[in-house]
Amino acid sequence: QVQLVESGGGLVQPGGSLTLSCAASGSIFNIYSMGWYRQAPGKQRELVATSISGGTKYYADSVKGRFIISRDNAKNTLALQMNSLKPEDTAVYYCNAGGGPNSSWGQGTQVTVSS
């Protein structure tokens, strides 16, 4: 399993943008699914976006059109560009490699959207 480290979280005003980054300790070339999840206080962790090897991308309805997931297999990184942020996007965001029950998780990075 790869180790994952997220960065890029912070405080942003509504309507603003942030880009999260996830660095993997090893190659992600053969990892079928890389994704971003988030967990808001008092809520279950939810899938935000996934990038499938081969190019397919999936977005939750709540972020579709605002967030962009990108994967760089050469640099072993995963990014999430978040635009038009809303207060309801406030959560801890987690990077995931593998997507299944034995997948790898990062430690999370806090994103707070508030004026």
C-alpha positions as a Python dict, from the first residue, in 0.01 Angstrom:
ca = {
    (1, 'Q'): (0, 0, 0),
    (2, 'V'): (111, 354, -70),
    (3, 'Q'): (126, 623, 196),
    (4, 'L'): (-70, 936, 112),
    (5, 'V'): (-15, 1294, 230),
    (6, 'E'): (-266, 1569, 158),
    (7, 'S'): (-194, 1942, 154),
    (8, 'G'): (-356, 2265, 44),
    (9, 'G'): (-647, 2299, 282),
    (10, 'G'): (-733, 2619, 460),
    (11, 'L'): (-987, 2893, 515),
    (12, 'V'): (-1151, 3049, 212),
    (13, 'Q'): (-1444, 3283, 157),
    (14, 'P'): (-1758, 3165, -21),
    (15, 'G'): (-1705, 3182, -395),
    (16, 'G'): (-1333, 3133, -359),
    (17, 'S'): (-1104, 2858, -481),
    (18, 'L'): (-859, 2610, -332),
    (19, 'T'): (-650, 2332, -478),
    (20, 'L'): (-578, 2022, -272),
    (21, 'S'): (-282, 1800, -344),
    (22, 'C'): (-212, 1440, -251),
    (23, 'A'): (137, 1294, -274),
    (24, 'A'): (181, 917, -280),
    (25, 'S'): (489, 741, -145),
    (26, 'G'): (501, 504, -440),
    (27, 'S'): (374, 453, -790),
    (28, 'I'): (5, 508, -855),
    (29, 'F'): (28, 395, -1216),
    (30, 'N'): (-133, 58, -1149),
    (31, 'I'): (-388, 183, -898),
    (32, 'Y'): (-725, 163, -1071),
    (33, 'S'): (-907, 426, -867),
    (34, 'M'): (-773, 737, -695),
    (35, 'G'): (-1020, 961, -523),
    (36, 'W'): (-1111, 1241, -287),
    (37, 'Y'): (-1358, 1200, -2),
    (38, 'R'): (-1477, 1443, 260),
    (39, 'Q'): (-1631, 1429, 604),
    (40, 'A'): (-1817, 1717, 760),
    (41, 'P'): (-1881, 1735, 1135),
    (42, 'G'): (-2157, 1496, 1236),
    (43, 'K'): (-2181, 1344, 890),
    (44, 'Q'): (-2055, 1031, 721),
    (45, 'R'): (-1757, 1037, 491),
    (46, 'E'): (-1871, 1085, 133),
    (47, 'L'): (-1715, 1044, -207),
    (48, 'V'): (-1633, 1373, -381),
    (49, 'A'): (-1454, 1265, -698),
    (50, 'T'): (-1262, 974, -843),
    (51, 'S'): (-1012, 937, -1124),
    (52, 'I'): (-999, 599, -1291),
    (53, 'S'): (-689, 481, -1476),
    (54, 'G'): (-767, 524, -1841),
    (55, 'G'): (-917, 867, -1789),
    (56, 'T'): (-1271, 828, -1659),
    (57, 'K'): (-1366, 1073, -1386),
    (58, 'Y'): (-1662, 1072, -1152),
    (59, 'Y'): (-1802, 1363, -950),
    (60, 'A'): (-2064, 1379, -680),
    (61, 'D'): (-2365, 1582, -791),
    (62, 'S'): (-2296, 1839, -522),
    (63, 'V'): (-1958, 1933, -673),
    (64, 'K'): (-2016, 1868, -1042),
    (65, 'G'): (-1919, 2170, -1250),
    (66, 'R'): (-1723, 2326, -963),
    (67, 'F'): (-1451, 2073, -876),
    (68, 'I'): (-1191, 1916, -1104),
    (69, 'I'): (-992, 1605, -1016),
    (70, 'S'): (-662, 1542, -1185),
    (71, 'R'): (-412, 1260, -1162),
    (72, 'D'): (-44, 1263, -1256),
    (73, 'N'): (88, 907, -1272),
    (74, 'A'): (440, 1029, -1353),
    (75, 'K'): (459, 1239, -1035),
    (76, 'N'): (243, 1006, -823),
    (77, 'T'): (10, 1286, -729),
    (78, 'L'): (-363, 1354, -719),
    (79, 'A'): (-514, 1700, -711),
    (80, 'L'): (-857, 1849, -652),
    (81, 'Q'): (-923, 2197, -786),
    (82, 'M'): (-1219, 2343, -601),
    (83, 'N'): (-1395, 2650, -742),
    (84, 'S'): (-1703, 2846, -638),
    (85, 'L'): (-1673, 2709, -289),
    (86, 'K'): (-1977, 2707, -64),
    (87, 'P'): (-2007, 2689, 314),
    (88, 'E'): (-2146, 2337, 274),
    (89, 'D'): (-1813, 2230, 124),
    (90, 'T'): (-1657, 2272, 468),
    (91, 'A'): (-1512, 1935, 571),
    (92, 'V'): (-1197, 1735, 619),
    (93, 'Y'): (-1089, 1614, 276),
    (94, 'Y'): (-918, 1278, 239),
    (95, 'C'): (-717, 1129, -44),
    (96, 'N'): (-779, 761, -122),
    (97, 'A'): (-589, 509, -329),
    (98, 'G'): (-762, 192, -437),
    (99, 'G'): (-1123, 261, -348),
    (100, 'G'): (-1189, -71, -181),
    (101, 'P'): (-1195, -191, 181),
    (102, 'N'): (-815, -234, 186),
    (103, 'S'): (-742, 98, 23),
    (104, 'S'): (-501, 360, 153),
    (105, 'W'): (-607, 687, 314),
    (106, 'G'): (-427, 1009, 388),
    (107, 'Q'): (-454, 1191, 719),
    (108, 'G'): (-691, 1453, 581),
    (109, 'T'): (-676, 1827, 529),
    (110, 'Q'): (-930, 2075, 663),
    (111, 'V'): (-1121, 2299, 425),
    (112, 'T'): (-1331, 2573, 581),
    (113, 'V'): (-1552, 2796, 370),
    (114, 'S'): (-1666, 3095, 568),
    (115, 'S'): (-1691, 3472, 548),
}
